[in-house]
Amino acid sequence: MIDSADPRRWTQGWGRLVLAAGMLAYPLVTASGVAQYATGRAAVVGYGAVTVFAACYVFAAVAVRRQAWPRLWAFVVLMAGLFLGTVPIAREMAFFLVAVVVSMVVIRVRGWTLPGLVVAAAAALAVPPLAWRAEPAWGPAVAVVFTVLTVYAYAEIASANTALVQARAEVARLASEGERSRIARDLHDLLGHSLTTITVKSELARRLVPAGHDRLAQEIADVEELSRQALADARAAVSGYRQVTLAGELARGRELLRASRITAELPTATDLVSASHQELFGAAVREGLTNVVRHAQATWCAVRVSPSEVDIRDDGVGRVAPEGNGLAGLLERAAAFGGAVTAGPLEPCGWRLTVSVRSS
């Protein structure tokens, strides 16, 4: 059900406003019937009934707009009673009011469209010959059919438009959530990798200060460069422009493991991996090596690459890293390629992370 405060209700819009106002023509037509068939007190009663009917219709339209359905049904019942009261006065012209009554019912319960049409049109055709020996009221019957079908079509279009607007809003919400997830994942991967390296190098530089080691200046320079790269990576992640490559992540990982004093066995060639899997395997290498440095307390790490798999192993303590966005992001990436991620301890020590895809 649409919220009453929703600005996209079916009653809004110029087309619907014109349709709603146009329905007031029917009480005017019925008033002409009162002028034709009634005089004196009967005419006053007829004009009063038509006026009250028009007022009830306006209030019923407001109830539809506010979705005050109990109030709508109350006005519909009152309008039906007023119609019955005008039949002896306006005769066949009174049946124009039936089009209004049935239309208000159809707005709320469109399943009643066909029964309402049949009953109203049949009444317009049958009552005049039976009650006052007149011709069947073909004009009111046609007006009932045309009006009710028009209202039904407008209501269906309005429902479809509302569903479309809601679907668009849902798509926009999901896209926004997806973009937030992408930014969170990329920031975690990019900054986590770079800042881990910065931390390792900073600690190494601090240890080298007392000894006056010749590498101090170079390590501090590397820290500065990595800081700049981390900033660039963050900007690229937000913009969605950064392209992850397996070769690039292996180069970064080699430097990270060297700075962490971990013996590295990394492949030097990545040509055997197809272009479509380069980004996924690069993300796996980045996540795996970052976790080795952060959590494994390892002295050795090896990366093995095949056309359908990248495998990362270390000789560390073999415990699971704390939960975060890294592995979840890697699982999402692998699922997009129809791949799988497996991780677990090795015997007698160490940890293994494997990302595999179907061979193309």
C-alpha positions as CSV (number, residue, x, y, z in Angstrom):
1,M,0.0,0.0,0.0
2,I,1.3,3.5,-0.9
3,D,1.9,5.7,2.1
4,S,-0.6,8.6,2.4
5,A,2.3,11.1,2.4
6,D,3.8,9.7,-0.8
7,P,3.7,12.5,-3.4
8,R,3.2,10.0,-6.2
9,R,-0.3,9.0,-5.4
10,W,-2.7,8.3,-8.2
11,T,-4.8,11.4,-7.5
12,Q,-1.9,13.7,-8.2
13,G,-1.0,15.0,-11.6
14,W,-2.9,17.2,-14.0
15,G,-4.4,14.2,-15.9
16,R,-5.9,12.8,-12.8
17,L,-7.1,16.2,-11.5
18,V,-8.9,16.8,-14.8
19,L,-10.5,13.4,-14.6
20,A,-11.6,13.9,-11.1
21,A,-13.1,17.4,-11.9
22,G,-14.7,16.1,-15.0
23,M,-16.9,13.7,-13.0
24,L,-18.7,16.8,-11.6
25,A,-20.3,17.1,-15.0
26,Y,-22.6,14.2,-14.2
27,P,-24.4,15.9,-11.3
28,L,-24.9,18.8,-13.6
29,V,-26.5,16.5,-16.2
30,T,-28.7,15.1,-13.5
31,A,-29.7,18.6,-12.4
32,S,-30.9,19.2,-16.0
33,G,-33.1,16.2,-15.5
34,V,-34.6,17.7,-12.4
35,A,-35.4,20.9,-14.4
36,Q,-37.0,18.7,-17.1
37,Y,-39.2,16.5,-14.9
38,A,-39.8,18.2,-11.6
39,T,-41.4,21.5,-10.3
40,G,-42.0,23.1,-7.0
41,R,-41.0,21.3,-3.9
42,A,-39.8,18.2,-5.8
43,A,-37.5,20.3,-7.9
44,V,-36.0,21.9,-4.7
45,V,-35.5,18.4,-3.2
46,G,-33.9,17.2,-6.5
47,Y,-31.5,20.2,-6.7
48,G,-30.6,19.8,-3.1
49,A,-29.9,16.0,-3.5
50,V,-27.7,16.7,-6.5
51,T,-25.8,19.4,-4.7
52,V,-25.2,17.2,-1.7
53,F,-24.1,14.4,-4.1
54,A,-21.5,16.7,-5.7
55,A,-20.2,17.7,-2.3
56,C,-20.0,14.1,-1.2
57,Y,-18.1,13.3,-4.4
58,V,-15.5,16.0,-3.6
59,F,-15.1,14.7,-0.1
60,A,-14.8,11.1,-1.4
61,A,-12.1,12.3,-3.8
62,V,-10.2,13.8,-0.9
63,A,-10.6,10.6,1.0
64,V,-9.0,8.7,-1.9
65,R,-6.1,11.1,-2.0
66,R,-5.5,10.6,1.7
67,Q,-6.3,6.9,1.5
68,A,-8.9,7.3,4.2
69,W,-10.8,4.2,3.0
70,P,-13.5,4.0,5.8
71,R,-14.4,7.6,5.0
72,L,-14.6,6.8,1.3
73,W,-17.0,3.9,1.9
74,A,-19.2,6.2,4.0
75,F,-19.4,8.8,1.2
76,V,-20.0,6.1,-1.4
77,V,-23.0,4.7,0.6
78,L,-24.4,8.2,1.0
79,M,-23.9,9.0,-2.7
80,A,-25.8,5.7,-3.6
81,G,-28.7,6.7,-1.3
82,L,-28.8,10.2,-2.9
83,F,-28.9,8.6,-6.4
84,L,-31.9,6.4,-5.4
85,G,-33.6,9.5,-4.0
86,T,-33.2,11.4,-7.3
87,V,-34.5,8.6,-9.5
88,P,-38.2,9.5,-9.1
89,I,-37.3,13.2,-9.7
90,A,-34.7,13.2,-12.5
91,R,-35.7,9.9,-13.9
92,E,-33.2,8.5,-16.5
93,M,-30.9,11.4,-16.0
94,A,-30.3,10.2,-12.4
95,F,-28.5,7.2,-13.7
96,F,-25.5,9.5,-14.7
97,L,-24.9,9.5,-11.0
98,V,-24.3,5.8,-11.0
99,A,-21.2,6.3,-13.2
100,V,-19.7,8.4,-10.3
101,V,-20.7,5.9,-7.6
102,V,-19.3,2.9,-9.5
103,S,-16.1,4.8,-10.4
104,M,-15.4,5.5,-6.8
105,V,-15.8,1.9,-5.9
106,V,-13.5,0.8,-8.8
107,I,-10.8,3.1,-7.5
108,R,-10.6,1.2,-4.3
109,V,-11.6,-2.4,-5.5
110,R,-10.8,-2.8,-9.2
111,G,-11.9,-6.4,-9.0
112,W,-15.5,-5.0,-8.9
113,T,-15.2,-3.3,-12.3
114,L,-17.1,-5.9,-14.4
115,P,-19.9,-6.6,-11.8
116,G,-20.3,-2.9,-11.3
117,L,-20.6,-2.2,-15.0
118,V,-23.1,-4.9,-15.6
119,V,-25.4,-3.9,-12.7
120,A,-25.2,-0.2,-13.4
121,A,-25.7,-0.4,-17.1
122,A,-28.5,-3.0,-16.7
123,A,-30.3,-0.7,-14.2
124,A,-30.1,2.2,-16.6
125,L,-31.6,0.1,-19.4
126,A,-34.2,-1.7,-17.3
127,V,-35.6,0.7,-14.7
128,P,-37.0,3.5,-17.0
129,P,-39.2,1.1,-19.0
130,L,-40.4,-0.7,-15.9
131,A,-40.9,2.4,-13.6
132,W,-42.3,5.1,-15.9
133,R,-42.7,3.4,-19.2
134,A,-39.9,5.3,-20.9
135,E,-37.2,4.2,-23.4
136,P,-34.1,2.5,-21.9
137,A,-31.6,5.1,-20.8
138,W,-28.9,4.4,-23.4
139,G,-27.0,7.6,-22.7
140,P,-26.5,7.0,-19.0
141,A,-25.6,3.3,-19.7
142,V,-23.0,4.3,-22.2
143,A,-21.7,7.0,-19.8
144,V,-21.4,4.4,-17.1
145,V,-19.4,2.0,-19.3
146,F,-17.1,4.7,-20.7
147,T,-16.5,6.4,-17.4
148,V,-15.8,3.3,-15.3
149,L,-13.5,1.9,-17.9
150,T,-11.6,5.2,-18.1
151,V,-11.2,5.3,-14.3
152,Y,-10.1,1.7,-14.3
153,A,-7.5,2.4,-16.9
154,Y,-6.2,5.5,-15.0
155,A,-6.0,3.5,-11.8
156,E,-4.1,0.7,-13.5
157,I,-1.7,3.1,-15.1
158,A,-1.2,4.9,-11.8
159,S,-0.5,1.6,-10.0
160,A,2.0,0.6,-12.7
161,N,3.7,4.0,-12.4
162,T,3.9,3.7,-8.7
163,A,5.4,0.3,-8.9
164,L,7.9,1.6,-11.4
165,V,8.9,4.5,-9.2
166,Q,9.3,2.1,-6.2
167,A,11.4,-0.2,-8.4
168,R,13.6,2.6,-9.5
169,A,14.0,3.7,-5.9
170,E,15.0,0.2,-4.9
171,V,17.5,-0.1,-7.8
172,A,19.0,3.3,-6.7
173,R,19.2,2.1,-3.1
174,L,20.9,-1.2,-4.1
175,A,23.3,0.6,-6.4
176,S,24.2,3.0,-3.6
177,E,24.7,0.1,-1.2
178,G,26.8,-1.7,-3.8
179,E,29.0,1.4,-4.3
180,R,29.4,1.8,-0.6
181,S,30.5,-1.8,-0.4
182,R,32.9,-1.4,-3.3
183,I,34.5,1.7,-1.7
184,A,34.7,0.0,1.7
185,R,36.3,-3.1,0.1
186,D,38.8,-1.2,-2.0
187,L,39.8,1.2,0.7
188,H,40.3,-1.8,3.0
189,D,42.4,-3.6,0.4
190,L,44.4,-0.6,-0.9
191,L,45.0,1.3,2.3
192,G,45.4,-1.9,4.4
193,H,48.2,-3.1,2.1
194,S,50.0,0.2,1.8
195,L,49.7,1.3,5.4
196,T,50.8,-2.2,6.5
197,T,54.0,-1.7,4.5
198,I,54.4,1.8,5.9
199,T,54.1,0.4,9.4
200,V,56.7,-2.3,8.7
201,K,59.1,0.1,7.1
202,S,58.7,2.6,9.9
203,E,59.5,0.0,12.5
204,L,62.5,-1.1,10.6
205,A,63.7,2.5,10.3
206,R,63.2,3.0,14.0
207,R,65.3,-0.1,14.7
208,L,68.1,1.2,12.4
209,V,68.3,4.6,14.0
210,P,70.6,3.7,16.9
211,A,73.0,1.8,14.7
212,G,73.3,4.6,12.2
213,H,72.6,2.1,9.4
214,D,73.2,3.3,5.8
215,R,69.7,2.1,4.8
216,L,67.9,4.5,7.0
217,A,67.6,7.3,4.5
218,Q,66.3,4.9,1.8
219,E,63.7,3.3,4.2
220,I,62.4,6.8,5.2
221,A,62.2,7.7,1.5
222,D,60.2,4.5,0.9
223,V,57.9,5.5,3.7
224,E,57.3,8.9,2.1
225,E,56.7,7.3,-1.3
226,L,54.3,4.7,0.1
227,S,52.4,7.5,1.9
228,R,51.9,9.3,-1.4
229,Q,50.8,6.1,-3.1
230,A,48.3,5.4,-0.3
231,L,46.7,8.8,-0.8
232,A,46.6,8.2,-4.6
233,D,45.1,4.8,-4.1
234,A,42.4,6.2,-1.8
235,R,41.4,8.8,-4.4
236,A,41.4,6.2,-7.1
237,A,39.3,3.8,-5.0
238,V,36.6,6.5,-4.4
239,S,36.6,7.3,-8.1
240,G,36.6,3.7,-9.2
241,Y,39.5,4.2,-11.5
242,R,42.3,2.1,-10.0
243,Q,43.0,-1.1,-12.0
244,V,44.4,-4.0,-10.0
245,T,46.8,-6.2,-11.9
246,L,48.5,-9.4,-10.9
247,A,52.0,-8.2,-12.0
248,G,51.6,-5.0,-10.0
249,E,50.5,-6.7,-6.8
250,L,53.3,-9.2,-7.1
251,A,55.8,-6.4,-7.4
252,R,54.2,-4.6,-4.4
253,G,54.1,-7.9,-2.4
254,R,57.8,-8.6,-3.1
255,E,58.7,-5.2,-1.6
256,L,56.4,-5.8,1.4
257,L,57.8,-9.2,2.2
258,R,61.4,-7.9,1.8
259,A,60.7,-5.1,4.2
260,S,59.1,-7.5,6.7
261,R,62.2,-9.8,6.4
262,I,60.1,-12.7,5.1
263,T,61.7,-14.9,2.5
264,A,59.6,-14.7,-0.7
265,E,59.0,-17.1,-3.5
266,L,57.0,-15.2,-6.0
267,P,56.5,-15.8,-9.7
268,T,58.2,-13.4,-12.1
269,A,55.8,-14.0,-15.1
270,T,52.1,-13.7,-15.2
271,D,51.4,-14.3,-18.9
272,L,49.8,-17.6,-18.3
273,V,46.9,-15.9,-16.5
274,S,44.2,-14.6,-18.8
275,A,43.4,-10.9,-18.8
276,S,39.9,-11.6,-17.4
277,H,41.4,-13.1,-14.3
278,Q,44.3,-10.7,-13.7
279,E,42.3,-8.4,-11.4
280,L,40.9,-11.2,-9.3
281,F,44.3,-13.0,-8.9
282,G,45.9,-9.6,-8.1
283,A,43.4,-8.9,-5.4
284,A,44.0,-12.4,-4.0
285,V,47.8,-11.8,-3.8
286,R,47.3,-8.4,-2.2
287,E,44.9,-9.7,0.5
288,G,47.0,-12.9,1.1
289,L,50.3,-11.1,1.5
290,T,48.9,-8.4,3.6
291,N,47.5,-11.0,6.0
292,V,50.8,-12.8,6.0
293,V,52.6,-9.7,7.2
294,R,49.9,-8.7,9.7
295,H,49.0,-12.0,11.3
296,A,51.1,-14.9,10.3
297,Q,54.4,-14.2,12.1
298,A,56.0,-16.1,9.2
299,T,59.6,-16.3,7.9
300,W,58.7,-17.7,4.5
301,C,55.9,-17.1,1.9
302,A,55.3,-18.5,-1.5
303,V,52.9,-17.7,-4.3
304,R,52.0,-20.2,-7.0
305,V,50.1,-19.1,-10.1
306,S,48.4,-21.2,-12.8
307,P,45.8,-20.3,-15.4
308,S,43.0,-21.2,-13.1
309,E,44.4,-20.8,-9.6
310,V,46.5,-18.6,-7.3
311,D,47.9,-20.3,-4.2
312,I,49.5,-18.4,-1.3
313,R,51.3,-20.3,1.6
314,D,53.3,-19.3,4.6
315,D,55.1,-21.0,7.5
316,G,53.5,-18.9,10.2
317,V,51.4,-19.7,13.2
318,G,48.5,-20.8,11.0
319,R,45.7,-19.0,12.8
320,V,42.7,-17.3,11.2
321,A,43.0,-13.6,10.8
322,P,40.4,-11.4,12.5
323,E,37.2,-10.9,10.5
324,G,37.2,-7.9,8.3
325,N,36.3,-6.6,4.8
326,G,39.3,-8.2,3.1
327,L,38.2,-11.8,2.8
328,A,34.6,-10.9,2.3
329,G,35.6,-8.6,-0.6
330,L,37.7,-11.4,-2.1
331,L,34.8,-13.8,-1.8
332,E,32.6,-11.3,-3.7
333,R,35.2,-10.8,-6.4
334,A,35.6,-14.6,-6.9
335,A,31.8,-15.2,-6.9
336,A,31.5,-12.7,-9.8
337,F,33.8,-14.9,-11.8
338,G,32.1,-18.2,-10.7
339,G,35.2,-19.0,-8.7
340,A,35.9,-20.2,-5.1
341,V,38.0,-19.1,-2.2
342,T,39.5,-21.6,0.2
343,A,41.6,-20.8,3.3
344,G,42.9,-23.0,6.1
345,P,45.9,-24.1,8.2
346,L,48.7,-26.3,6.9
347,E,50.5,-29.1,8.7
348,P,52.6,-28.8,10.7
349,C,52.4,-25.0,10.6
350,G,51.4,-22.2,8.3
351,W,48.4,-21.0,6.4
352,R,47.1,-21.4,2.8
353,L,44.8,-19.1,0.8
354,T,43.7,-20.3,-2.6
355,V,41.5,-18.6,-5.2
356,S,40.4,-20.8,-8.1
357,V,38.3,-20.2,-11.2
358,R,37.0,-22.4,-14.0
359,S,39.4,-22.8,-16.8
360,S,38.4,-20.8,-19.8
